[in-house]
Amino acid sequence: MSTATSNLVPVKVPSVGESITSGVIGSWKKKNGDFVASGDPLFEIETDKVTSEVFAETSGTLEILAAEGTEVKVGQVVAHILPGKGPAKSKSTAETSVGAVVPESAKPSAKQANRPMVIPVAETSSVPPIRNPQSAIPNLSSSTGSDSSPRTLRPGRESRRRMSPLRRKIADRLVSAQHTAAILTTFNEADLSKLIALRSEVQPVFQAEHGVKLGFMSFFIQAAVHALKAVPAVNARIEGDEIVEQHYYDIGVAVGTEKGLVVPVLRDCDQLDLAGLEKALADFAQRAREGKLSLPDLEGGVFTISNGGVYGSVMSTPILNPPQSAILGMHAIQQRPVAVDGQVEIRPMMNLALSYDHRLIDGKEAVTFLIQIKKFVENPTLALFGLSPA
């Protein structure tokens, strides 16, 4: 063994959670042959729950062994670092178009030299047409539940890519929720005139005092806490033939990212004021966009709020987030004519939807819960004083 080989520092896939044994290399932050400094981000590892960055433990020249999109096991060596103080000039390793080192056994023969290379499809829809899809693309029917075999792609008109671990997990959970729970949805609407007026009035002072904007979500979280206290059946879950009642208020807020939907959980929301909730929401939103949420951020919620209104949704039926028993759907605020004291007025209205597990929650309890949400957001000054609507 040469001295250079013995000095190589392996880069391994780290453990990101007790229940996670594998993941997919999402993207390399450095190229093969690049010089990296200790602490530099090397690559992203995507699992069925979170996406995490892996950092260099030493300085030196990077030798990539696994390409983007490769499924890898925890503990697997995916790169080496040749320790050193500056970029290496060695040309002993050749870069492929995806930044991986090609073993001698994998290099094309003379007859194959002029054939088009099949490039592994990364997590993007803007990939070039694949010349040989049948040999390059695995059959995804086993993971997607489809019985149909992959069709031959039409170059320039179709592309194919693997489902990411996160997207596969989302798909599995949604199908599981539909199969295991008796999901029913009830609807109502709320007049947000007072909430909009109050928010506009206090916004400058609130932002100057706390450094964050006052949004609508913090009010709805407080409304959810109030409703969960008023209707305890919603703050419970089914485990086997037992009902587990939860006496805490960890509420998940669905956040859409480029890689899929994640639901970070705000802890002990009953102990946070509006400013505390807004700061927690801002922190989660930023880390979700940057892919820096950890497993503990996503575990243990008792209830979820999903705001499709930010995308323009007017009405929807949200799907449960197992093992939770209910989820609140918020929607876009619309100016609509409503009857107020016998007169028709134009008011900013929001449709509300509560999906719930009918095995545990009866219709009366679901309707009562949603009315409590409605009363709370229609009387927002109560939130400022910690009071509950009658």
N, C-alpha and C positions, 0 to 999 in steps of 0.2 A: 504493500500500500504506500503510495507516495505521500510526502509531507502535506501537499496541497489537499489531497483527498482526506487525510486524517484530520485536517483542521476545519473541514466543513461543519458548519453549525446547522442542524436540521430545523426546518420550520414545520411545526406540527399543527394539526387542527385541534384547537383547544376545546375543553368541555365547556358548554354554555348552559348546562342544566342537567339535573340528574336523569331526567327521562329522555334526553336527546342523545342519540347515538350516531347520527350522521347528518350531513347537510350538503349543500351545493355551493361551489365557489361562484359567488355572484360576479365579482369583478376584481381584477388586479389593479392596485393603485400604482404599481411600478412595473417597468418592462424588464424582460429577461436581459441580464447583463448590466442593469442599472446599479449604481452605487446607492446604498441605503444607509441612513444613520440610525443609530439605536433610538427607538421610539417612533420611527416613521411608520405610518399605516402601510401594510403590505397588501392585504386583500380583505374582501368581505365574505363572510360565511353565512349563507342563508339557510335557516332551518324552518321547520313547520310552525315555529312560534315567533322567532325573532331573527333579525339580521344583525350580526356583530362584526366589528372590525378587528383584525388581528395585526399586531404591531411587531416590528423588528426588535429582537432582544439584544442584538449586537450590530455593529457597523461592518459593512463589507459589500461585496459584489453578490447580487442576487442571481440565483439559478432556479428558474421555475420548472417544476416537474409535472404540474397538473393544470390544464387549461381551464379557462372560464366555462362554467356550465357543467363541470365534472362533479359527479356525486362522490363524496369522500366520507370516510369514517373518522370519528373522534380519535385522535392520536396518530392519524396517518401523516406521513411526511409528504408535504406538497411542494417543498422548495428547500434549497440549501443557501446558506450565506457563507461566502469565503471571506473571513475576517481580513480587514485591511483599512488603510487610512484614505484611500482615494479610489476612483474608478479603475477597474482592471482593463488592460488592453488586450487580454487574451481573446482569441477567436476560436477557442476550442469547442464552444457551444454555438449552435446556429439557432436564430430566432425563427419561429413559425409565425404565420399570420395572426395567431391568437396569443403569441407571447410564450409558447411552451417549447421545451427542448425536445427535438425529435430523436429517439433512440436509433441506433444503427439499423436494428431490425425493422424499423418502421419507415426507413427512407425508401422512396420510390425506386423501382428498377428502371433500367434504360427504356424498356417498353412503356413504362407508366409515366415517364418524365414529362411528356407533353399532355397528359390527361388533366382535366380540371380538378382542382383540389376540392374535396368536400369539407366545408368549414362547419364545426359544431355551432348550432344556433344558440345565440345568447339571449338574454331576457330583453328583447326589443322587437318591435314589429317591423322596423326598418332594416331588414336583412336582405342581402342579395338573393336572387332566385337560386334554389338548390338544384344542381344538375342531376343528382342521383338520389332522390328522396327515399326510394324503397330500401336501399342499403344503408343510408345515413341516418334515417329516422326510426327510432324504436316504436313498436306498437304500443300506443298509450291506452288501448281499450281496457286493460286490466286496472289501470289507475283511475280512469274516468267513469267506469261503469258502462261504457258503450259496447255494444255487441258488433258494431260494424268495423271492418278492417280499414286501415288508412287508404284513402284514394290516392292515385297518382296526381302529384301537384301539377298545376298548369303554370309554367314559368311566367313571371311577371304579373300573374293574376292572383296567386295564392302564396302564402308562406306558412311554415310550420315551426313551432317552438315547444319545448318542454314546459309543462306547468311547473312553476316554482314550488318549493316545499310549502311556502306560506299559502299560495293559492290552492294547492291540494288539500291542505288542512282546512282552509275556509270551506271548500267544497264538501269535504267529509262532514264537518260540523253542521253545515246547513242541511244536508240530507239527513243526518242523524236526528236533528231537531224535528224535522218534518215527520220522521218515522216513529219517534219515541214519545212525543208529546201531543196532547189534544189541543192544537193551537186554534184559538179563536181571537178575533180582533173586534174591539168596540171603538167607536169614534165620538168625538165631540169637537167643539170649536171654542176659541177664546178670543175675546176682544182685548187687544193689546194697546188700546189708546193710552191708558194711564201708565203702562210700563214704558212705552216709547217717550211719553212726555217727561216722566221722571228721569229716565236715562239721559235724555238730552239736557235736562236742567242741571244734573249733578256731574255730568261727564267731565267738564274742565277741572273741577275741584277734585274729583275722584282720581283722575289721571295724574294730576300734579302731586297729590298726596301719596299715591300708592305705586306710581310708575307703570301702571297697566290700564288698558281701557276697560270700561264697564260694559260687558256684553249681555246678551239675553240668557246665555247658557247657565250662568251662575244663579240666576233667579229660578230657572227650571230645576236645577239641582236642589236648591233649597225647597222648592215646591215638592219635589220627589221625596225628600226626607220627611217633610210634613205628611205627605200622603201615605208613606210607608208606616209611619207611626199611627196614623188614623186607621189604616187597614192592614194589620199585621200579617194576614194571610198572604199578601203579595210578597212580603219579606220572608219567604220560606222556600224550601226546595224539597223535592222527593228523592229519597235514596232507598231503593228497593221497595219495601212495604212500610217505610217509615217516613214521617214528615219532620224535617229539620227546621226549627224556627231560629232565625238569625236576629240577634239583638244589637246589631251594629249596622252602619250605613256606609259601606264601601261601594261607590257607584261608578260604573264604567261609562265612559263617553266615547262613542265610536268616532274614529278619525280615519279619513281616507288618505292613503298614501299612493305613490306611484306603483308600489309593489303589492298593494292590497289593503284590505280593511283591517285595522288593529283597534283594540279596545283597552286603552290604559285605564287603570282603576284609581280613582281618587279616594284616599282612605279617610275614614271618620268624618264624613262630610257634615254631620250634625255638629261638629266642633269648629267648623270653619265659617268665617263671615264671608261676605261677598268679595272682599279684597283677597282673602286667602284662597278662595275658589278660583278667582280669575288668575292669580299668580300660578297656581297649580296647573290650570288649563293651558296657560301660555307655555309653561315649561314642557308639558307633555306634547303639545302640538309641535314645538320646535324639535324635540328629540325624536318624535315620530317621523318628521320630514327628513331628518338626518340619519335615520335608521339606528338610533342609539338607545332605543328602549330595551330594557332587560326583562327577563322572565318575571321577576317579582312585580314589575310594573303592570303585568297583564293578568295576574292571578287573584282570585278570591273575591270578585265582585258579587254583590247581591242583587243588583238591578242595573239595567243599561238604558242610556238615552242615545238615540240616533237622530241627527238633525239633517234630514234630506233636503230641508229648505235652502241650505247653502248652495245646492245645485239646481234649485228651481222646482223641486218636487212639491206638488200641491196636495197629493194624497197617496199614501202607500200603506202596506200592511207589513210592518217589520217582523223579522223572524227571530225567535228566541235565541238567546246566547246561553246554551246549556252550561251548567245545570240550573241556571236562573229560571224563574217561573214567569217573568214578565219583562217587557221592554216597551219604552215610550218612544213614539215617533213624532218628531217635530217637523213642521212643513213651512213652506214659504208664506210670508205675510202678504196678504192681498187686501186691497181696498174693495170692500163689498158693501152693498146695501143691506142693512139690518133694521129690524124694528126695535126702537128704543122709546119706551113710554108712549106707545101708540103712534109714533112718528117714524118715518123711514129716514135713516141717516147712513152716511158712508163712513164705515169704520175699518181700521186695519185688523183683519181677522186672520187667525191661524188655525188650520185644521190640526187636531191632535188624534193620535191613534195609539191604543194600548193593545198589544198582542199579549196573550197570557195562556198559561197551561190550564185548560178547563178541568183537568184531573184534580187540581188542587184549589183553584180559584173559581168560585161561582160567579155567574153573571152579575148578581147584585153587588158583590164585592168589587168586581172590575169597574162597573159603572160608578160606584161610590169613589173609588180611587181616582178615576179620571176627572170627576167633578171636583175633587179636592185640588187637583192640579189646576184646573180651570179657575177656581175661586182664588187660589193663591196668586197666579200671575195677573189676574184682573184686579187685584188689590195689592200692588207691589210695595206700597209704603209700609205694609205690615212686615215685610222682610227686613227693612232697615231697623225696625225696633224689635225684631225677634218674636213677633206676634203671629198667631195663627188666625186665618179667616174663620168666621163663624160658619 
